[in-house]
């Protein structure tokens, strides 16, 4: 696999069309999300996010008017969450096989030797966010131990805001580094949900044979270098158990690491009780 420098900038000659101007973006009638965090489709090729919700880690395209515009490829198809109920067993198997290939290739990227964003910055996941910025919590981290101690520190700071001691942070510091600290940095999407998978049907040549599918993973906002267990564990921690069997489906895309997932769920519940 060819190594690419980060951040990566595609040559304009290889773009499907000229990049839209900020005037064209703001005049687009194809509004997918409005108000302070705007997402619009511009022409047939581009999707643009701008406003308060746009984060520089998602892209690096600052227009002259001082607003951050994230210009992305407009991916054809429908979200898997829309298509899933109507897919046959064979069609589901085909789609899941393609997703398995995407994630196997992604997880096989050489480790950079740190935990953080693709550009070497702080860990993008909101579990590592602090209001004022704190390297001990935000990262980047040189070791898995440092990352776990960052989560413990986040718990300690959050409970301190309510003038309470975090006994969970004490537990994390005593036990998590021994249990989870050995996992290597692995490139991770962090949000493996059906709405983040776009699927489009590809007809067979001359209408002979079954349909094929083009599968694309979108929403890379929080992607980066995380411990190897994070992809499955993050899905486990956010899973709504009474809805359906999506977590079982994920196990065919990413190998389950159940002990690690259960421990991360404990941390997620702790941090989001207070945040």
Secondary structure, 3 states (H helix, E strand, C coil): CCCCCCCCCCCHHHCCCCCCCHHHHHHCCEEEECCCEEEEEECCCEEEEEECCCCHHHCCCECCCCCEEEEEECCCCEEHHHHHHHCCHHHHHHHHHHHHHHHHHHHCCCCCCCEECCCCCCCCCHHHCCCCCCHHHHCCECCHHHHHHHHHHHHHHHHHHCCCCCHHHHHHHHHHHHHHCCCCEEEECCCCCHHHEEEEEECCHHHCCCCEEEEEECCCCCCEEEECCHHHHHHHHHCCCCCCCHHHHHCCCCCCCHHHHHHHHHHHHHHHHHC
